Amino acid sequence: MKKLTSIFLLLIAMTGSYQIQAGEDDKPFAEERIVLQISDPNPFKQTLVLNVATNLIKYYGQDKVDIEIVAFGPGLRLMFKDNVNHKRIKGLSNSGVKFAACKNTIAGMTKKLGHAPELHASAVPVSAGVVRIIELENQGFKLIKP
């Protein structure tokens, strides 16, 4: 019975890891994989990073480019729920652009604000923004810092 249980648990673990990997490569036919970094509070640069994502989708086509925008430090403000670009973020998310929000920055801002900042529904918290960029680069993504 122990052997059967061990085999069952192994199968569950293998299935779980497959789902994680499949979720990470949801654009298998992408010709380009781009990570866009935003770590600047300047609204102009935050709009610029969204413009770059839009232009990449227009040039390559939504299925031929895999884009993730990673926000950390003061750039996390781009991911705030009430950011003036919230509609553009939703539109880009619907086009397959992923948005990563640094948990370290969220924790720091929570401490300063006295409450957690409300993030856009498309923003997915990641352990650390810089670590996420490194992970993506290791997967073949090219880092662009507009």
PATOR-723766 format. One line per field, with one value per residue (C-alpha): residue in three letters; x, y, z. Coordinates in steps of 0.02 Angstrom, whole numbers. Each point is the difference from the previous one (the first is absolute). Example, Ala and Ser with C-alpha at 12.3 -4.5 7.8 and 13.67 -1.06 7.14 Angstrom:
# residues 2
r: [ALA / SER]
px: [615 / 69]
py: [-225 / 172]
pz: [390 / -33]
# end
This chain:
# residues 146
r: [MET / LYS / LYS / LEU / THR / SER / ILE / PHE / LEU / LEU / LEU / ILE / ALA / MET / THR / GLY / SER / TYR / GLN / ILE / GLN / ALA / GLY / GLU / ASP / ASP / LYS / PRO / PHE / ALA / GLU / GLU / ARG / ILE / VAL / LEU / GLN / ILE / SER / ASP / PRO / ASN / PRO / PHE / LYS / GLN / THR / LEU / VAL / LEU / ASN / VAL / ALA / THR / ASN / LEU / ILE / LYS / TYR / TYR / GLY / GLN / ASP / LYS / VAL / ASP / ILE / GLU / ILE / VAL / ALA / PHE / GLY / PRO / GLY / LEU / ARG / LEU / MET / PHE / LYS / ASP / ASN / VAL / ASN / HIS / LYS / ARG / ILE / LYS / GLY / LEU / SER / ASN / SER / GLY / VAL / LYS / PHE / ALA / ALA / CYS / LYS / ASN / THR / ILE / ALA / GLY / MET / THR / LYS / LYS / LEU / GLY / HIS / ALA / PRO / GLU / LEU / HIS / ALA / SER / ALA / VAL / PRO / VAL / SER / ALA / GLY / VAL / VAL / ARG / ILE / ILE / GLU / LEU / GLU / ASN / GLN / GLY / PHE / LYS / LEU / ILE / LYS / PRO]
px: [0 / 144 / 72 / -167 / -17 / 176 / -35 / -163 / 87 / 137 / -130 / -86 / 167 / 43 / -171 / 18 / 172 / -63 / -142 / 122 / 116 / -144 / -64 / 169 / 12 / -172 / 70 / 96 / 7 / 70 / 145 / 54 / -8 / 16 / 4 / -31 / 65 / -86 / 83 / -28 / -141 / -3 / -173 / 82 / 109 / -147 / -98 / 154 / 15 / -183 / 32 / 148 / -108 / -137 / 125 / 77 / -172 / -39 / 165 / 9 / -183 / -72 / 44 / 177 / 65 / 0 / 8 / 10 / 9 / 89 / -27 / 101 / 55 / -90 / -52 / -127 / -116 / -37 / -87 / -109 / -185 / -34 / 145 / -54 / 56 / -115 / -102 / 156 / 65 / -163 / 8 / 180 / -40 / -141 / 132 / 107 / 120 / 42 / 26 / 112 / 1 / 145 / -55 / 151 / -59 / -179 / 60 / 101 / -144 / -119 / 113 / 8 / -184 / -67 / -99 / 37 / -15 / -145 / 71 / -76 / -89 / 129 / 148 / 71 / 111 / 172 / 128 / 117 / -4 / 185 / -5 / -147 / 100 / 147 / -116 / -73 / 172 / 52 / -151 / 61 / -94 / 87 / 1 / -56 / 2 / -93]
py: [0 / 120 / -31 / 37 / 160 / 53 / -29 / 97 / 148 / -3 / 8 / 147 / 91 / -32 / 63 / 157 / 42 / -27 / 124 / 131 / -22 / 2 / 161 / 84 / -40 / 52 / 73 / -146 / 80 / 167 / 60 / 123 / -6 / 170 / 55 / 186 / 76 / 145 / 63 / 185 / 104 / 118 / -11 / 33 / -155 / -103 / 49 / -33 / -179 / -29 / 81 / -116 / -152 / 62 / 31 / -173 / -80 / 105 / -47 / -186 / -42 / -53 / -185 / 30 / 101 / -48 / 155 / 20 / 168 / -10 / 143 / 30 / 147 / 161 / -78 / -105 / 150 / -52 / -153 / 97 / -30 / 187 / 36 / 109 / -139 / -132 / -20 / -21 / -130 / -97 / 9 / -59 / -139 / -55 / -5 / -119 / 120 / -56 / 120 / -45 / 101 / -15 / -66 / 83 / 169 / -38 / -40 / 161 / 106 / -87 / 48 / 182 / 17 / -99 / -111 / -104 / 94 / -58 / -74 / -15 / -167 / -48 / 23 / -163 / 14 / -80 / -27 / 136 / 102 / -16 / -188 / -15 / 91 / -118 / -151 / 65 / 39 / -179 / -58 / 99 / 164 / 160 / 141 / 171 / 152 / 139]
pz: [0 / 38 / -172 / -83 / 101 / -48 / -184 / 13 / 84 / -131 / -139 / 83 / 18 / -182 / -57 / 105 / -70 / -178 / 29 / 66 / -150 / -123 / 78 / -19 / -186 / -57 / -162 / -74 / -173 / 60 / -106 / 134 / 189 / 82 / 181 / 26 / 161 / 86 / 158 / -24 / 77 / -149 / -84 / -169 / 18 / 61 / -155 / -106 / 61 / -48 / -170 / -30 / 41 / -117 / -141 / 21 / -15 / -154 / -82 / 40 / 30 / 166 / -22 / -61 / 148 / 184 / 111 / 188 / 86 / 168 / 123 / 156 / 108 / -44 / -165 / 94 / -9 / -179 / 71 / 122 / -27 / -20 / -118 / -146 / -118 / 76 / -160 / -107 / 122 / -14 / -190 / -5 / 122 / -116 / -139 / 101 / 86 / 177 / 144 / 148 / 162 / 123 / 171 / 82 / -63 / 50 / 177 / 8 / -62 / 120 / 144 / -57 / -44 / 148 / -121 / -153 / -164 / -109 / -158 / -173 / -24 / -134 / 117 / 66 / 154 / -18 / 137 / -63 / -160 / -36 / 32 / -121 / -133 / 26 / -12 / -163 / -72 / 43 / -103 / -150 / 25 / -52 / 128 / -61 / 115 / -90]
# end
